[in-house]
Amino acid sequence: MEAAAGVEHRLALLEAELASVKAEFDDLNLLYQATIEHGEAVEDQLAEANLALQTTQKRLSEELTEAVNYIFSILPEPRKSAPRTDWLLVPSTELGGDSFGYHEIDADHMAFYLLDVCGHGVGAALLSVTAINVLRSAALPNTDFRDPGAVLTALNDAFPMERQNNMYFTIWYGVLKRSTGELRYASGGHPPSVLRKADGSVQTLSTPGIAIGMLEGMSYRAARCVIGEGDCLHLVSDGTYEVETAPGEMLEFQDFVERLSRSESPGEVLDWVRGLNGPGPLPDDFSLLTVRF
């Protein structure tokens, strides 16, 4: 947790420095305009300022790379034993707001979760890292982490958008009880997870509830289903399917669900979505966590 707190602090400082660099850009633009309008000989001053700006940008780029590496380092290793996991995270920019995880709460309960912070950049990454660390360390007082509804309610109380630079996040959080196969889950403004049963049937899993932090005093409730051997659960972000299939036409979620249910790996889904999107980066972070029981 100490290492995580240190990186979170550096991300916050980085966000402030990025704002300062933007202000410096604005000042340089004003200086350039003044040069053109008044013909003043300030080329040397402008060159010196540009050099300082380039040096700052280089250092910030190095810091951003380190931050990206840290974010990927806190993602869990794929599990090789049941329940087996496979995942893929492809940020649309250097730093995104998607993250996910899974961990054992106790000997009989295991949690799986995926969250998506609004927006991109340092601020979104900072909130994402903080929320994930809170879940992994069970750092919500008086909260039963085996109860997804209680977890989302506590998260909403802990992360009001007014204290997070007007940012909020969506989340899907589920808990498997190994001894019975019962999966309890709750979502806050997040796309449904997709459950493919061993017999080939497909269910979408979601509960009512708005994004975390948008409105104080919200209460979330969990739903439940039964997981069997051979079932497969997919946790997704909206960036996995919000792509254009033609100019002005978005991929339908049900079409995405049908294709996802037939996939063998997250990489296969990514290739299909990229084929629909065409050249260039995806419009949003692509996050897909697959759990095989």
N, C-alpha and C positions, 0 to 999 in steps of 0.2 A: 504493500500500500504506500510505503514511503517513496518508492521509485515512481509509482503512478502519480502521486501528488506532485512530485518534482516535475514530471513531464507536463502535467496539467498546468502548473504554474508557468512553465516555459511557453506553452501554447497561448496562455493568456497574454504574456508579455509580447509574444510574436504578433498576436492580433493587434495590440496597441501600436507596435512598430510598423505594421503594414498600413495602419491609418496615418501614421506620421509620414511614411513614404508617399502616400497618395497626396497628402498636403504639400509635400515638397515638389511633386510633379506639377501641381496646380501653380505653385509659385514660379516654377521654371517656365511654364507656359505664359504667365503674365510678363515675366522678364523678356521672353522671346517677342511677344507682341510689342512691348515697349521698344525693343531694339528696332523692329521694323518701322514702327510709327515715327519714332524720333531720330532714327539713324545714329543712336549713341553707340560708341565703341565699347561694348561690354562682352565681346566674344570671349575674351580670356576668362572673365568671371563665369560666363555660361559654361565654358568647357570645364572649368574647375568644379562647378556644381554638378555637371553631368558625370564627371569622374567619381565624385563622392557618392552620387546616386547609384552608379553602377556597382561600386564597392558594396554599398548597403544591400542592393538587390542580390548580389552574389552570396552574401552572408545569409540573407533571408532565405534564399533558395536552398542553401545547405541545411539551414534549420528546418525548413519544410520537409526536405528529404528525410531528415532524422525523425521528424514527427510522424511521417507516413510509415517509416520502418517500425516505430514504436506501436502505432495503431495495429499494424499487422501482427506484431509480436504478441499482443494480448489476445489475439484470436486463438481459440483452442485447437489443439492438434486433432486431426480426424481420428475417430475411434475405430479400432479394428475389431472389437468384440461387441456383442449385442448390448444395447442398440448401436449399430454402426452408423457413422456419420460421414458425410462428404459435403463440401461447401465451396463456394466461389464468391469473391467480393472484387468487383471491378469499379473503382471510383470513376465518375465522369470527369472529375477534375483532380488536381493533386491531392486535395483533402476533401473528403465527403462526410456526410452525417450518418451513414449506415454503419451498423455494427451488430454483432450477435454473439451468442455463447450458449454453453450448456455445462452443467455441473451436477454432481450428486449433492442433494440436500442432506440426505441421511442414507442409511443402508437400503431403504425401501422406496425412496423418492428421488427422481431426477428431473431437473428443470431444463427446458429448451426455450430460447427466446431470441427475437430479432426486433431491432428498433430502427427507426428512420427519423433523423432530425430534419426539420424544415431547412431548406437552403443548403449551401455548400461553403467551403472555406474553413478557416481556422476556428471561427466561433462554433460552427456546427460540429466540427471534429471534437472540440473541447467538451461540449455538452454530451456528445455520444460516448466519449471515453469515461466521463464522470458517471453517467448513468450505468454503463456496463460494470464499472468497478463497484458501484453501490450494490448491484445485483449479485455479483460474484462474492462479495464480502459480507452479504446479508446485513448491510449497514442502514437498515430502516428500523428504527426502534419499535418494539411492540408489534411486530408484523410476523405472521405465520407465512413463511415463504412456500409452504405447501398449498396455500390457498391463492390462486391467481387473482381472484377478485380483490383480496386484501392487499396484494402486492401492488396492483395498479392504482388502487385508492391511495396507498401510502406514497407511491411515486408522484401522483398528482399533487399531493400535499407538499411534497419535498421540492418540486421543480415548477413553481408557478412562473409563467412566461414573463411576468413583470420583473422577476429577479434573474432572468436568463437572457437579457437583451432582446426581449420579445420573441424568443425562439421557443418552440414546443417540439414534441416528438410523438410519433405513433409507435405502437408496440404490439406484438403478439407474444404471450407468455403462457407456456403450458407446463404441467407437472405430471409425469408418469408415476403411478404407483405400481411398482414391479410385481408385487405379490398378487394383484388382482387384474392387472392390465388396464386399469381405469386411467384415462387421460382427462385431467381437468384443465381448462384453458379459458383465457379471457383476452380480449383485444381492446385497444383504445385507438379508434380511428385508423386501424391498420387493415391492409388487404387480408382476406381470409387465407388461412393455411389450407393446403390441399392434401387430403388423405386418400391414398389409393389402397384399397383393401386387397387382401391376397386373392380374392375371387375376381378381381378386376373392376369392381364397382368403385366409384369416386364420390367423395364427400368434400364439401368446403366447410371449414370450421372458423366461425367468428362469433362475436357477441356484440350487442349494442354498446356504444360508448364513444365519446369524442377523444381527440388527441390529448396526451398528457400535458398538463400545464395551461391549457386554454381557459379553463373555468374552475374557480375555486369551489371546494365542497362537493365535487363529483364523487359518486360511489359506483364502483364497478362490480359486476357479478360474473361468476364463472359458470360455464357449461361443461358438460362431460360426455365422453364416449368411451367405447371399449376398444383397446388395441389388441390385435392378435398377431401371432407369428406370421411373418411374410408381408405384413402391412408396411406401407412406406408413407412418411409424412414429409411434406415440403413446406418450409417457411420461406416467404418471399417478401421483397420490398416492391413498391409500385414501379420502380425503375426496371424491373424484370420484364414488364409487359407494356408500359406506356411508351410505345413507339408507333410511328406512322407506317402503315402498310401501303399507303398511296397518299399523294398530296391531299391533306385535309382529312384523311381517314385514319383513325386510331385502331390498333389491334383490340379486338373485343376480349374481355377478360375470360369469357367462356371458351373462346378459341384457344387462348393461352392455357387454360386449365386442361383442355383435351390434349394438347401437345405435351404439356408438362407431365401428365399422367402416364404417357408412353415413353418418357425419357429414361435413359439408363444412368445419366450423370449430369451434374450441373454444367459441365463444359459443353455437352451436347445441346442443352437449352440455350446457352450463350451464343453458340454458333448459329442456331436458328434465329434468334432475336437479332443478331448482327446482320444476318442475311436480309431480314425484313427492313432493318434500319438503313442499310446502305453504307457507303463509305463515311468515315469520320467517327468521332466518339459518340457513344450513346448519350441521349439527352439527360439521363439521370443515373445515379449509382445503381449498379446491378448487384443484388445480393440474393443468394439462394442457399439455404441450408436444408440438406436432405438427411432424414433419419430413417434408417431401415431396422425394423424390429424382427 
